[in-house]
């Protein structure tokens, strides 16, 4: 490394770049290890699936649900929820399962640094990422049965820009 360069000079090989790449790789590995697919859920719960009515089996194999499904049937079709909420009301106890996903947006910002070798300011575009969690479907149970569900049409219903 040239002793005239600053420590965070992107050309120096030091600074936050290797650290960011390491965290990105670690996050990707954790995400992939935790993924569960419809086929893996059905294979693991084959006995439960075969004891359901044929109409329910057909919908579950397509990853779809219907009003009146039990929580177990919704789990087979949609998987484990990201969040659960309990509501007590005059209608009784309501349990809402929320399914969220994370969208990663990458944008670039022009930054500058002083190049001590050339004795001038240099410019480069540094990438920045942000993760946005968004709700894409919900299921509400009343008295142990699915009373309503919502599938949001947009993958980012509240997006306003970069």
Long-range contacts (C-beta under 8 A, 24 or more apart in sequence): 2-116, 2-117, 4-116, 4-117, 5-116, 5-117, 6-113, 6-114, 6-116, 8-113, 9-113, 9-115, 10-113, 10-124, 10-126, 36-79, 36-80, 38-63, 38-77, 38-79, 41-75, 41-76, 41-79, 42-76, 45-76, 48-72, 48-76, 49-76, 65-139, 65-146, 65-149, 66-146, 67-146, 67-147, 67-148, 67-149, 68-145, 68-146, 69-145, 69-146, 70-144, 70-145, 70-146, 71-95, 71-97, 71-141, 71-144, 71-146, 73-146, 74-139, 74-141, 74-146, 78-137, 78-139, 81-139, 91-142, 92-142, 92-143, 93-142, 93-143, 94-140, 94-141, 94-142, 94-147, 95-140, 95-141, 96-138, 96-139, 96-140, 96-141, 97-138, 97-139, 97-140, 97-141, 98-135, 98-137, 98-138, 99-135, 99-136, 99-137, 99-138, 99-139, 100-133, 100-134, 100-135, 100-136, 101-133, 101-134, 101-136, 101-155, 102-131, 102-132, 102-133, 102-134, 103-131, 103-132, 103-134, 103-155, 103-156, 104-129, 104-130, 104-131, 104-132, 105-129, 105-130, 105-131, 105-132, 105-162, 107-162, 132-156, 132-159, 134-158, 134-159
